[in-house]
Amino acid sequence: MVDTPVSNSVLEEIIEKSKISTGMYIQRIYKESLRTFINIFGNIYYLDANNNPIKITCFHANPERAISKITAGNNITLPVITISETSTSNSDERRRYGPILVHEKYWDKRQNRAVRVLSLAPRPVNIMYQINIWAKHKQDLDQIRENIFFIFNPDLEINSKFSTITKAFLTGESEASQIEAPDTQDRILKKNIQVTLETYLPGPKFLYTNTGMIEEFKYEVEIENYSDIVTDTEILLN
């Protein structure tokens, strides 16, 4: 734990430096979260008419773009799952009331020594997604729907290189709709499932040198391998 005068001085400098270089870090969270969801829902299976397990296709698309691709004859075989991000909101119940400085130590394999890394505490947010199931047959749609609900028990843990405490929750479901494909007049059934991801937006990390200088930490820190962390994270309160 660092004494108060030094902590306040370092905190003020980290706040100013973070304001300059925040954008690139926030964008990675959205990309990584979407990629994780596509991987999870892309590993769902359903049984066809002959009881053969079929792995479903999952890709990112808003509903309008998805239905245009499906009805345009782009060799998309139903059923499929599409994922779209709908909105983001602050998580007030997980929000801290003042700036907090996080102090971590990592092992630098390039220099073969431990380094001290400083950053502001991540900002808690809720990212809302819409999971769309598209199918020609209701039995296929219901199978996929059941499998999605099964993996949320009661939540779904999302582990990424940015966080290991991210959880996703089912928050709603809308009635199935029916769409007519204009070229074949085949009906297309659709079911919407709403999912909320409770996650954190990390800020830039800075290297705290032995001389007390604060420099931008340009290496991407992954939190998957805890053997790389030398000591537990210390929280330095303002």
Contacts in CASP RR format, 6 or more apart in sequence:
PFRMAT RR
TARGET T0000
AUTHOR 0000-0000-0000
METHOD contacts of the structure
MODEL  1
MVDTPVSNSVLEEIIEKSKISTGMYIQRIYKESLRTFINIFGNIYYLDAN
NNPIKITCFHANPERAISKITAGNNITLPVITISETSTSNSDERRRYGPI
LVHEKYWDKRQNRAVRVLSLAPRPVNIMYQINIWAKHKQDLDQIRENIFF
IFNPDLEINSKFSTITKAFLTGESEASQIEAPDTQDRILKKNIQVTLETY
LPGPKFLYTNTGMIEEFKYEVEIENYSDIVTDTEILLN
1 234 0 8 1.000
1 236 0 8 1.000
2 10 0 8 1.000
2 103 0 8 1.000
2 236 0 8 1.000
7 101 0 8 1.000
7 236 0 8 1.000
7 237 0 8 1.000
7 238 0 8 1.000
8 238 0 8 1.000
10 101 0 8 1.000
10 118 0 8 1.000
10 208 0 8 1.000
10 214 0 8 1.000
10 236 0 8 1.000
11 99 0 8 1.000
11 101 0 8 1.000
11 236 0 8 1.000
11 238 0 8 1.000
13 214 0 8 1.000
14 101 0 8 1.000
14 118 0 8 1.000
14 119 0 8 1.000
14 120 0 8 1.000
14 206 0 8 1.000
14 214 0 8 1.000
15 99 0 8 1.000
15 120 0 8 1.000
17 204 0 8 1.000
17 206 0 8 1.000
17 214 0 8 1.000
17 216 0 8 1.000
18 119 0 8 1.000
18 120 0 8 1.000
18 203 0 8 1.000
18 204 0 8 1.000
21 204 0 8 1.000
21 216 0 8 1.000
22 203 0 8 1.000
22 204 0 8 1.000
25 201 0 8 1.000
25 202 0 8 1.000
25 203 0 8 1.000
25 204 0 8 1.000
26 201 0 8 1.000
26 203 0 8 1.000
28 162 0 8 1.000
29 162 0 8 1.000
29 199 0 8 1.000
29 200 0 8 1.000
29 201 0 8 1.000
29 202 0 8 1.000
30 85 0 8 1.000
30 127 0 8 1.000
32 160 0 8 1.000
32 161 0 8 1.000
32 162 0 8 1.000
33 127 0 8 1.000
33 158 0 8 1.000
33 160 0 8 1.000
33 166 0 8 1.000
33 197 0 8 1.000
33 199 0 8 1.000
34 60 0 8 1.000
34 83 0 8 1.000
34 85 0 8 1.000
36 158 0 8 1.000
36 160 0 8 1.000
37 83 0 8 1.000
37 129 0 8 1.000
37 158 0 8 1.000
37 168 0 8 1.000
37 195 0 8 1.000
38 58 0 8 1.000
38 59 0 8 1.000
38 60 0 8 1.000
38 83 0 8 1.000
40 151 0 8 1.000
40 156 0 8 1.000
41 56 0 8 1.000
41 58 0 8 1.000
41 81 0 8 1.000
41 83 0 8 1.000
41 131 0 8 1.000
41 148 0 8 1.000
42 55 0 8 1.000
42 56 0 8 1.000
42 57 0 8 1.000
42 58 0 8 1.000
42 81 0 8 1.000
43 55 0 8 1.000
44 55 0 8 1.000
44 56 0 8 1.000
44 58 0 8 1.000
44 81 0 8 1.000
44 144 0 8 1.000
44 147 0 8 1.000
44 148 0 8 1.000
44 151 0 8 1.000
45 53 0 8 1.000
45 54 0 8 1.000
45 55 0 8 1.000
45 56 0 8 1.000
45 147 0 8 1.000
46 53 0 8 1.000
46 54 0 8 1.000
46 56 0 8 1.000
46 79 0 8 1.000
46 140 0 8 1.000
46 143 0 8 1.000
46 144 0 8 1.000
46 147 0 8 1.000
47 53 0 8 1.000
47 54 0 8 1.000
47 143 0 8 1.000
48 54 0 8 1.000
48 140 0 8 1.000
56 79 0 8 1.000
56 80 0 8 1.000
56 81 0 8 1.000
56 144 0 8 1.000
57 76 0 8 1.000
57 77 0 8 1.000
57 80 0 8 1.000
57 81 0 8 1.000
58 80 0 8 1.000
58 81 0 8 1.000
58 82 0 8 1.000
58 83 0 8 1.000
59 80 0 8 1.000
59 81 0 8 1.000
59 82 0 8 1.000
59 83 0 8 1.000
60 82 0 8 1.000
60 83 0 8 1.000
60 84 0 8 1.000
61 69 0 8 1.000
61 82 0 8 1.000
61 83 0 8 1.000
61 84 0 8 1.000
62 82 0 8 1.000
62 84 0 8 1.000
63 82 0 8 1.000
63 84 0 8 1.000
63 130 0 8 1.000
63 132 0 8 1.000
63 190 0 8 1.000
63 192 0 8 1.000
66 80 0 8 1.000
66 82 0 8 1.000
66 132 0 8 1.000
66 134 0 8 1.000
67 134 0 8 1.000
67 179 0 8 1.000
67 188 0 8 1.000
67 190 0 8 1.000
69 76 0 8 1.000
70 76 0 8 1.000
70 78 0 8 1.000
70 80 0 8 1.000
70 134 0 8 1.000
70 181 0 8 1.000
70 188 0 8 1.000
71 179 0 8 1.000
71 181 0 8 1.000
71 182 0 8 1.000
71 183 0 8 1.000
71 188 0 8 1.000
73 183 0 8 1.000
78 134 0 8 1.000
78 135 0 8 1.000
78 136 0 8 1.000
78 140 0 8 1.000
78 188 0 8 1.000
79 133 0 8 1.000
79 134 0 8 1.000
79 135 0 8 1.000
79 136 0 8 1.000
79 137 0 8 1.000
79 140 0 8 1.000
79 141 0 8 1.000
79 144 0 8 1.000
80 134 0 8 1.000
81 131 0 8 1.000
81 132 0 8 1.000
81 133 0 8 1.000
81 134 0 8 1.000
81 144 0 8 1.000
82 131 0 8 1.000
82 132 0 8 1.000
82 134 0 8 1.000
83 129 0 8 1.000
83 130 0 8 1.000
83 131 0 8 1.000
83 132 0 8 1.000
84 129 0 8 1.000
84 130 0 8 1.000
84 132 0 8 1.000
85 127 0 8 1.000
85 128 0 8 1.000
85 129 0 8 1.000
85 130 0 8 1.000
86 128 0 8 1.000
86 129 0 8 1.000
86 130 0 8 1.000
86 194 0 8 1.000
87 127 0 8 1.000
87 128 0 8 1.000
88 125 0 8 1.000
88 126 0 8 1.000
88 127 0 8 1.000
88 128 0 8 1.000
89 125 0 8 1.000
89 126 0 8 1.000
89 128 0 8 1.000
90 123 0 8 1.000
90 124 0 8 1.000
90 125 0 8 1.000
90 126 0 8 1.000
91 124 0 8 1.000
91 125 0 8 1.000
91 126 0 8 1.000
91 198 0 8 1.000
94 124 0 8 1.000
94 198 0 8 1.000
95 123 0 8 1.000
95 124 0 8 1.000
96 121 0 8 1.000
98 238 0 8 1.000
99 120 0 8 1.000
99 121 0 8 1.000
99 238 0 8 1.000
100 120 0 8 1.000
100 121 0 8 1.000
100 235 0 8 1.000
100 236 0 8 1.000
100 237 0 8 1.000
100 238 0 8 1.000
101 118 0 8 1.000
101 119 0 8 1.000
101 120 0 8 1.000
101 121 0 8 1.000
101 235 0 8 1.000
101 236 0 8 1.000
101 237 0 8 1.000
101 238 0 8 1.000
102 118 0 8 1.000
102 119 0 8 1.000
102 120 0 8 1.000
102 121 0 8 1.000
102 233 0 8 1.000
102 234 0 8 1.000
102 235 0 8 1.000
102 236 0 8 1.000
103 116 0 8 1.000
103 117 0 8 1.000
103 118 0 8 1.000
103 208 0 8 1.000
103 233 0 8 1.000
103 234 0 8 1.000
103 235 0 8 1.000
103 236 0 8 1.000
104 116 0 8 1.000
104 117 0 8 1.000
104 118 0 8 1.000
104 119 0 8 1.000
104 229 0 8 1.000
104 231 0 8 1.000
104 233 0 8 1.000
104 234 0 8 1.000
105 114 0 8 1.000
105 115 0 8 1.000
105 116 0 8 1.000
105 117 0 8 1.000
105 229 0 8 1.000
105 230 0 8 1.000
105 231 0 8 1.000
106 114 0 8 1.000
106 115 0 8 1.000
106 117 0 8 1.000
106 221 0 8 1.000
106 228 0 8 1.000
106 229 0 8 1.000
106 230 0 8 1.000
107 113 0 8 1.000
107 114 0 8 1.000
107 115 0 8 1.000
107 228 0 8 1.000
107 229 0 8 1.000
107 230 0 8 1.000
108 114 0 8 1.000
108 115 0 8 1.000
108 219 0 8 1.000
114 230 0 8 1.000
115 207 0 8 1.000
116 207 0 8 1.000
116 208 0 8 1.000
117 205 0 8 1.000
117 206 0 8 1.000
117 207 0 8 1.000
117 208 0 8 1.000
117 217 0 8 1.000
117 221 0 8 1.000
118 205 0 8 1.000
118 206 0 8 1.000
118 207 0 8 1.000
118 208 0 8 1.000
118 214 0 8 1.000
119 202 0 8 1.000
119 203 0 8 1.000
119 204 0 8 1.000
119 205 0 8 1.000
119 206 0 8 1.000
120 203 0 8 1.000
121 235 0 8 1.000
122 163 0 8 1.000
122 200 0 8 1.000
122 201 0 8 1.000
122 202 0 8 1.000
122 203 0 8 1.000
123 200 0 8 1.000
123 201 0 8 1.000
123 203 0 8 1.000
124 198 0 8 1.000
124 199 0 8 1.000
124 200 0 8 1.000
125 199 0 8 1.000
125 200 0 8 1.000
125 201 0 8 1.000
126 196 0 8 1.000
126 197 0 8 1.000
126 198 0 8 1.000
126 199 0 8 1.000
127 196 0 8 1.000
127 197 0 8 1.000
127 199 0 8 1.000
128 171 0 8 1.000
128 194 0 8 1.000
128 195 0 8 1.000
128 196 0 8 1.000
128 197 0 8 1.000
129 194 0 8 1.000
129 195 0 8 1.000
129 196 0 8 1.000
129 197 0 8 1.000
130 192 0 8 1.000
130 193 0 8 1.000
130 194 0 8 1.000
130 195 0 8 1.000
131 148 0 8 1.000
131 192 0 8 1.000
131 193 0 8 1.000
131 194 0 8 1.000
131 195 0 8 1.000
132 190 0 8 1.000
132 191 0 8 1.000
132 192 0 8 1.000
132 193 0 8 1.000
133 141 0 8 1.000
133 144 0 8 1.000
133 145 0 8 1.000
133 148 0 8 1.000
133 190 0 8 1.000
133 191 0 8 1.000
133 192 0 8 1.000
133 193 0 8 1.000
134 188 0 8 1.000
134 189 0 8 1.000
134 190 0 8 1.000
135 141 0 8 1.000
135 144 0 8 1.000
135 188 0 8 1.000
135 189 0 8 1.000
136 186 0 8 1.000
136 187 0 8 1.000
136 188 0 8 1.000
136 189 0 8 1.000
137 189 0 8 1.000
138 176 0 8 1.000
138 189 0 8 1.000
141 176 0 8 1.000
141 189 0 8 1.000
141 191 0 8 1.000
145 191 0 8 1.000
145 193 0 8 1.000
148 193 0 8 1.000
149 170 0 8 1.000
152 168 0 8 1.000
152 169 0 8 1.000
152 170 0 8 1.000
154 169 0 8 1.000
155 167 0 8 1.000
155 168 0 8 1.000
155 169 0 8 1.000
156 167 0 8 1.000
156 168 0 8 1.000
156 169 0 8 1.000
157 166 0 8 1.000
157 167 0 8 1.000
157 168 0 8 1.000
158 166 0 8 1.000
158 167 0 8 1.000
158 168 0 8 1.000
158 197 0 8 1.000
158 199 0 8 1.000
159 166 0 8 1.000
159 224 0 8 1.000
160 166 0 8 1.000
161 220 0 8 1.000
161 222 0 8 1.000
161 223 0 8 1.000
161 224 0 8 1.000
162 200 0 8 1.000
162 202 0 8 1.000
162 223 0 8 1.000
163 199 0 8 1.000
163 200 0 8 1.000
163 202 0 8 1.000
163 223 0 8 1.000
164 223 0 8 1.000
164 224 0 8 1.000
165 200 0 8 1.000
166 197 0 8 1.000
166 198 0 8 1.000
166 199 0 8 1.000
166 200 0 8 1.000
167 197 0 8 1.000
167 198 0 8 1.000
168 195 0 8 1.000
168 196 0 8 1.000
168 197 0 8 1.000
168 198 0 8 1.000
169 195 0 8 1.000
169 196 0 8 1.000
169 198 0 8 1.000
170 193 0 8 1.000
170 194 0 8 1.000
170 195 0 8 1.000
171 194 0 8 1.000
171 195 0 8 1.000
171 196 0 8 1.000
172 193 0 8 1.000
172 194 0 8 1.000
173 191 0 8 1.000
173 192 0 8 1.000
173 193 0 8 1.000
173 194 0 8 1.000
174 191 0 8 1.000
174 192 0 8 1.000
174 194 0 8 1.000
176 189 0 8 1.000
176 190 0 8 1.000
176 191 0 8 1.000
177 189 0 8 1.000
177 190 0 8 1.000
178 187 0 8 1.000
178 188 0 8 1.000
178 189 0 8 1.000
178 190 0 8 1.000
179 187 0 8 1.000
179 188 0 8 1.000
179 189 0 8 1.000
179 190 0 8 1.000
180 186 0 8 1.000
180 187 0 8 1.000
180 188 0 8 1.000
181 187 0 8 1.000
181 188 0 8 1.000
204 216 0 8 1.000
204 217 0 8 1.000
205 217 0 8 1.000
205 221 0 8 1.000
206 214 0 8 1.000
206 215 0 8 1.000
206 216 0 8 1.000
206 217 0 8 1.000
207 214 0 8 1.000
207 215 0 8 1.000
207 216 0 8 1.000
207 217 0 8 1.000
208 214 0 8 1.000
209 215 0 8 1.000
222 228 0 8 1.000
END
